[in-house]
Amino acid sequence: MTLGAEDIERAVYLRDVKKLSMWEMSGELGISPVTLYRRIPPRPKGRSNE
């Protein structure tokens, strides 16, 4: 599966708003956690502990 812009936006939402782990996100999106690590941008500085 290829990740489009909407998929990446959804992954960022799931990570930052829903606080899902990479494993949980991968299950929802139907892709591997490795793909997520490669494709979604890192959290903005200062937001990693929220």
Backbone bond lengths (Angstrom), bond angles and torsions (degrees), N, CA, C in turn:
res aa  C-N    CA-C-N  psi(-1)  N-CA   C-N-CA  omega(-1)  CA-C   N-CA-C  phi
1 M - - - 1.453 - - 1.528 109.18 -
2 T 1.294 115.75 136.83 1.454 121.48 177.04 1.518 109.22 -95.37
3 L 1.313 116.35 137.69 1.457 120.48 178.00 1.518 109.76 -89.37
4 G 1.307 115.54 119.01 1.454 120.29 175.11 1.520 110.40 -91.06
5 A 1.319 116.08 178.97 1.464 121.35 -179.17 1.529 111.34 -58.68
6 E 1.331 117.53 -39.76 1.469 120.69 179.94 1.532 111.29 -66.43
7 D 1.330 116.48 -37.75 1.466 120.42 178.50 1.522 110.88 -65.14
8 I 1.315 116.31 -42.13 1.459 120.45 179.38 1.523 110.04 -65.79
9 E 1.317 116.79 -41.69 1.468 121.05 177.73 1.530 110.46 -61.47
10 R 1.316 116.64 -41.80 1.473 120.93 178.24 1.527 110.54 -64.98
11 A 1.316 117.10 -41.59 1.468 120.57 179.03 1.526 111.07 -62.02
12 V 1.317 117.07 -42.77 1.467 120.53 178.04 1.526 110.05 -63.25
13 Y 1.331 116.81 -40.92 1.469 121.23 177.08 1.536 110.45 -61.37
14 L 1.321 116.45 -47.05 1.470 120.12 -179.56 1.525 111.00 -61.65
15 R 1.320 116.83 -37.74 1.468 121.06 -179.66 1.526 111.78 -72.57
16 D 1.336 116.49 -48.88 1.463 120.36 -170.72 1.524 114.42 -86.61
17 V 1.317 117.47 -33.85 1.464 120.62 -177.09 1.530 110.95 -97.63
18 K 1.309 116.64 -49.58 1.467 120.59 -178.58 1.525 112.67 -82.42
19 K 1.349 116.17 -13.52 1.475 122.26 178.01 1.528 112.77 60.50
20 L 1.334 116.81 37.20 1.458 120.44 177.58 1.518 110.38 -81.26
21 S 1.319 115.38 151.21 1.459 120.57 175.10 1.529 109.08 -77.28
22 M 1.323 116.01 168.23 1.467 119.88 177.59 1.520 110.63 -60.53
23 W 1.334 117.12 -37.54 1.469 120.70 179.51 1.525 110.70 -65.50
24 E 1.334 116.87 -43.20 1.467 120.22 178.70 1.526 110.72 -65.36
25 M 1.327 115.81 -42.32 1.474 120.07 179.04 1.522 111.07 -63.20
26 S 1.329 116.25 -41.26 1.462 118.99 -178.71 1.529 110.90 -63.00
27 G 1.328 116.64 -36.92 1.463 120.17 176.97 1.513 112.20 -65.20
28 E 1.323 116.99 -41.80 1.470 120.87 179.62 1.517 112.00 -67.42
29 L 1.325 116.59 -36.76 1.466 120.89 -175.93 1.524 113.17 -92.02
30 G 1.342 116.74 -12.74 1.459 120.20 178.88 1.519 113.80 73.53
31 I 1.325 116.68 32.19 1.460 121.51 177.76 1.518 108.95 -134.09
32 S 1.318 116.74 169.56 1.458 119.65 -178.50 1.530 111.25 -79.51
33 P 1.334 116.27 152.97 1.460 119.56 176.32 1.530 112.09 -60.16
34 V 1.318 117.34 -33.34 1.465 120.97 179.41 1.524 110.31 -60.80
35 T 1.318 116.70 -41.19 1.465 120.52 178.00 1.517 110.67 -62.01
36 L 1.317 116.71 -41.40 1.466 120.01 178.08 1.519 111.36 -61.75
37 Y 1.329 116.44 -46.38 1.467 119.76 179.52 1.522 111.08 -58.58
38 R 1.310 116.69 -36.17 1.464 120.78 -178.30 1.522 112.84 -76.23
39 R 1.326 117.18 -32.18 1.465 120.12 -168.71 1.519 116.40 -102.00
40 I 1.339 118.85 -32.37 1.465 117.08 -176.82 1.525 109.88 -87.61
41 P 1.320 116.05 145.15 1.464 119.83 -178.66 1.526 111.04 -70.18
42 P 1.330 116.78 154.30 1.461 119.29 176.84 1.521 111.02 -65.50
43 R 1.317 115.76 159.24 1.464 120.12 175.90 1.520 109.22 -63.19
44 P 1.323 116.88 146.94 1.468 119.02 174.26 1.524 109.74 -61.32
45 K 1.303 117.43 147.80 1.471 121.14 180.00 1.518 109.50 -58.40
46 G 1.327 115.35 141.08 1.451 121.22 178.95 1.513 113.55 88.34
47 R 1.328 118.69 -3.79 1.459 121.33 -179.02 1.504 112.73 -111.44
48 S 1.325 118.85 -1.75 1.450 120.48 -174.05 1.521 113.86 -68.23
49 N 1.309 118.20 -23.08 1.465 120.99 -177.88 1.509 113.99 -105.17
50 E 1.299 118.07 10.81 1.471 120.39 -179.24 1.492 110.85 -77.04
